[in-house]
């Protein structure tokens, strides 16, 4: 009894001393902050000091051996319970440090371009070894504490991080190649829809296959580094193919939304330009009807192209139906209740026979609506061209109609024969013609009528008599040999010849005639000739 009581007192006293021991408190504080180097050695040393012969063993040496050993074991168990949380903290810090080291090493390895699976294997193995080394360093000689739970926690954390990075890298890889496909398909597909040739969908299918094969050939080696199972590998490739197809379908739906604008642009381009892309001049020689049919045919071809998605190479009759019903025939929607099924208009439907609903971009009814709107908006262009052609023909046709010429020849035969028998009449008519032309030029008849018919008539009537008198006065002056007011034509001609000889002469003295006088003479001559065509002709 004395040994039991005394040994227990000694053990309790040493335990209280351990709780307030400076070395232990310092170690406990350090392990709360971070990983402690030589943790196991330092903690073992502290426990050894309290269990050695200098402390518990030294004071309980004279008591019963069995009692002394029993109380010593109890003291050790209590001491281990006291320091065990510090040991767990040490392992927790080691786990966190190992996980952070793993993340850093994995990121560096991937940034160097190494394969994902190989990088994960190398980095995880290195970190587990490092963690095991830290656990060994933290172990104490007095207890065989199990660190397997911390090991398992570390492995789960590594696997969770690997899964997260794995998904992120695959998503990043997928986004990269999807962006590559989108960039490779966007402009070619848009240009093909804009051109709208007969081989549009065949060209789109060819481009889609080519760019998809290029992307898959680049993606396959990149995926091999992830060591995916065959199902996951095939699923990734199929997802990329599906994305490429959906991208083209998206572009097709966008084009279907602006097909009316494309049709009008195509109509204006074909209608207003010839085969050499030169703007047309409506001179009356063009066949507006055939040009209009050609422009409408090209526009209708655009409508048939975007009416449905044709990536599966399934034949359809959309183009032939549209051309036969909208361009070559009339739009007549028959009743679906008709007894004869063949009489039902194929455009009186909400779907195409050979096209599935998911591949339908424009239903037959929508095509009719778009075509009617297109016709209404392009009829004005055609009418303007017809008006321009008629205006050009009228402005360049000074002769009367052919029937009028024939009538004049038949009805005026006697008058023609009279003129042929009396040449003097021809001279009189010629003089009248010259006089009339002189009046036309002198009075500037087209210029007078620019401001309106009424204003032109008033101006011409007010100037007619003075102009006639002026022309007669000049004609009389010329007939008498007196020059009309102003410089005579002869002197003007001499001055002009003198000026030309002075310009061509090498003698500098002869070039002393003032240029102002020469230019004045030339100007006077030109004005005189322009204003007096009748007098010039007589001279």
Helices and strands as residue ranges (DSSP letters): H 2-19, H 22-33, H 39-51, H 56-59, H 65-111, H 116-138, H 148-195, H 200-224, H 230-257, H 259-272, H 288-305, H 318-322, I 323-327, G 341-343, G 357-359, H 364-395, H 402-411, H 413-421, H 423-443, H 445-448, G 449-451, H 453-480, H 489-504, G 509-512, H 515-531, H 533-538
